[in-house]
Amino acid sequence: MVRVALAGTGAFGVKHLDALSRISDVEVVCVVSRTLDQARAVAERYSIARASVDFADLLVDEVDAVVLCTPTQLHAAQTIAALEADKHVMVEIPVADSWADARAVSEAARATNRVCMVGHTRRFNPSHQWIHRRVVAGEFSLQQLDVQTYFFRRTNTNALGQARSWTDNLLWHHAAHTVDLFAYQCGEKIAVARALAGPIHPDLAIPLDLSIQLRSESGALCTLSLSFNNEGPFGTFFRYIGDSGTYVARYDDLVTGFDEVVDVSGVAVALDGIELQDREFLRAISEGDEPNGSIDSVLACYEVLGELQRQIDE
């Protein structure tokens, strides 16, 4: 039985609690939230013994592993603190909002020899897993990945439309999903990365529109458009153009270029990418193994993001 504590009870914290409730041999023993009322409400809903507002309550001896769904700006420091307290860590994407902080987390994970996994959920969505298996089997070679990531976030709100206490980031959060997925599906490094940013929002202090181009070592292309100015539909949509077909992935669903449904029900034991991600985290802990999505396996993504940030700043 792996005893888990979770920090952050917003939209994705709840998604993880739902996923963990469907997995055996795991017990959530503590939740930490920004307010005690919120922590207690979530603890009661999921029959969790302890509710707190103190991050230190996640680092006690009764906890084996920590799931961090806290604001992006806290991820690196909290991950390092948990690792140094001898906890395994699943930290939501992104692990950091700078290349230097991402490297620091990697160094801490190696020094402590704990499982440190980052929530790069696209590696686990059945739609993307189906594509990945065809790539590995030599049945599909990616020529171009065309991606649209669109939300309406001119005010500081989360995925549920609730007010946020922190500012989300198109580059370090939303682009991170695609930058990592592109390299993962190509099976090689990103050789060229370019970015253009729209105007900086006067209140949020970030650009609300980004255009990113990537090229892999062998020449595959990725074109990524991101916006917080879009008025629906919301989400991220991936068009895979390859040598043996075209596919469109929408989270856990997959269709051909002609909108024919691809059956991905046999890809994994569940159809929920978050659940599959959490199962991989717990498997790695129990088997003493490096998980898919470990900090070291996604670290190259953050180096690319650092380069894109440099271009935007200049």
N, C-alpha and C positions, 0 to 999 in steps of 0.2 A: 504494500500500500504506500503510494507516494502522497505525502502531505503537502498540499499546495496553498500558498497565500496569494491573493490577487490585489493589486493596487490599481485603482482607477475604475469607477463603476459607471462610466459613460456608455456610449453606444457600443464600443468594441469590448469593453469589460464585460458587459452583459452577454455579448456573443460568445465570449470565451466561457462564461459560466454555463450557458446553455450547452455548449459543446462538451465541457467537462462532465456535465450531468449525464451524458450518454456514454461515458467511458468507464470501464470497470477498473478496480485497483487504484483509484485516485480519490482523495478526500480534500475538499476545499475547507480549510480550518480557520481562515481569517480573510476578511476583506477590509481594505483601507480606502477611504474616500475623502473628498475635500471637506465635506460636512458630516457630522456624526448622524444627523437625521437620515441622510442619503445612505450612509454605510449601514445603519441599522435596518432600513427598509429593504435593502438588497440582501442583507444577511438573513432576514426573516423570510424573504421570498424563496431563497435557495437553501434554507435550513442550515446556515453556516453558524458555527458556535460563537465566533468573535467578530465584532465590528469596531473599527477604530479610525482615527484621523492621523495616527502617528506611524510614519514609515518604519520606525524602529520595531514595531510589532510584527513586521514581516521577517525580521532577521533573528528571531528567537530559535532556540534549539528544537522546538516542536514543529518547525517548518523545514521541509526538504527542498522545496523548489518555489520560485517566485515567478508570477506572471505580471508583467508591467504594462499597463494600459494607461499610463499617465501622460501628461503633456510632453510633446516632442523634446522641448528644451531641458527636461529632467532625465531623459532616457539614459544618456551616457553615465552621468554621475550615479544614478540609482542602480544601474546595472553593475558598475564597478563595486559599489558598496555591498550589493548582495553577493557578488562573487567572492569578495574578500571576507564575507561572513559565512563562507562555505555553502552557499546556496546555488543550486542550478537555476538558470535564468532563461525565461522566454520573454523577450522584450518586443513590444509591437514595433512595426516599421514606422519611422526609421530608427536605427540604433543611435544615431547622432545627427546633428545638423551642421557638422563640419568634418572634414577629412581627418584632422588631428584628433578629434574626440573618438572617431570610429577606430582609429589605430590604437588609441589608449584602451578601449574596451577589448580589442583583440589581444593586446599584451596582458591585460588582467586575466582573461580567460585562460591563456596559456600558463600564466604563473600559478593560478589556483587549480587548474586541471578540473574545472567544473564544466558541465554542459552549458554552453551559451548559444542560444538560438535566437534568430531575428525573424519577426513575422512577415517574411516575404511570401504571402499567401498564394500568389500566382503560381508558384512552383507546385502547389498542392491542389488547386482547383482541378476537378476531373477533366474539364475541357482542355486545359493546358497540359495536363498529364497525358492525355490521349495523343496530342501532337508530339510531346516529348518522346513517347515510346516509339512512334513512327520514325522520328529523327534518329534515335539510337539504333533502331533496327535497319536503318539505311533505306527506308521506304519513303522518306520525305526530306527534301533539302530546302531550307528556307531561303527565298530570294529577297523578299521584302516583308516587313512587319509594319502595318499602318495602324496607328493607335490614336484614339480620341478619348481624352479624359476630361469630362465636362460636368461642372457643378455650378450652382448659383450661390456664391458666398461673399457678396458685397458687404454683408454684415458678419460678425464673428459667431457663426453657428456651427453645430456639428452635423453628423449624418442624419440625425433625427429632427433637425431644425431647432435644436435647443441652444441657448446662449452658451458660448465657450468662455472659459477664464483665460485662454491662451490662444495664440494665433497659429493656425495651420499653415503649411507651406507647400506650394505647388511643386517646387523643385525637390526638396529633401524628403518629402513624404510621397506625393503622388507620382512624380517622375521616377522615384526610386523603384517602384513596382516594375515599370517597363524597362528601365535600364538593366536591371538584374535579369528580368525574364528574357530579354533579347539575347544577352550573352549566354544564358542557360540553355535556351533553345538552339542557339547556333553551336554551342559546345566549344566556344573559343572567346578570346578577349575582344573588347571593343578597341579598334585601332584609331578611329576618328570620332570626335564628339564636338558638336557645335550647338550653340544656343542663342536665341534672340528673345528678349523680354519686352513686354508692353510697359506702359506707364506704371509707376509705383503708386499704389492706392494711398491717399492722404491719411487715412485712419489706420489701416492694417499694416502699412509700411512694407508691403510686398507687392511684386507685380501680380496682377490677376490674370495675365495671359502669357503663355510661353510657347515657343516653337523650338523643337529639338530635333537634330539629325544625328544619326549614329551610323557607323559602318564597321562591320566586323573585319577580322583579319583576312578572311577569304573573300570579302566584298559584298556580303549580304547587307541590306539597308534597313534602317528603321526610321520612320517619320512619326514623330509624336507631337500632337497638338494638345495643349492643356489650357483650360479656362475656368475661372471662378465667375465669369460673366454670363454663362450660358443659361438660357431659360428653357431647359428641358429638351429631350429626355436626359436624365442624370445618370452618371456612371462612367465606366470605361469599356470601350468596345475595341476588340483586337481583330484585325483582318490579316490572316496569314496567307501570303502568296508564295507558293512553292513550285517545285518542278513536277509535282504529281497531284496538284489540286489547290483549291482555295478554300479557306475555312474562316468562319467568323465566330469568335468566342465572346460570350457575354457572361462573365463570372463563371458559374458552374455549368453553363449551357453551351452547346456547340452546334453550328449548322454549316453546311457547305456554302460556297459562293452563290448557289442558286436557292438558298434558304431551306435546304432539305435538312431535317433534324438528324444529327449524328448521335447514336446511342452510346452514352458514356457511363451507363449504369454499372458496367462490369469492370470499370477501371480500378476502383478502390472499394473499401468496405463501407464508405459513406459518400454522399453527394455534396457534403458541406466542406468547403475548403478549410475553414477555421477548425472544424473538428479533425480533419486529416492532419492539419498542422500540429494540433495539440497532441494527437496520437503519436506523431513522430517524435515530439519532444519527450513524452513519457517513455517511448520505446528506447530512445537513446540513453535516458537515465537508467532504466532497468538493465540494459545490456552493456552499459559502459562504452557506448559507441558515439561517433561523431554524427550528428543529425544532418539531414538535408536542410539547408538553411542555417547552418552554423555560422558564427561570426566570421570565421576565416573563409568560408565558401562564398560569402556575399561581400567580402571586404573590397574587392575590385570595383563593385558598383559605387561605393562611396568615394573611391579615388576619382572615378569619372564624374560624379556629382560635384566634387571639389573643383575639378577643371571647368565644369559648366558654370559653377558659381563665380569663378574667377572671370570668365568671359562676360557674364552678366554685370558684375561689378565694374568692369572696365568700360 
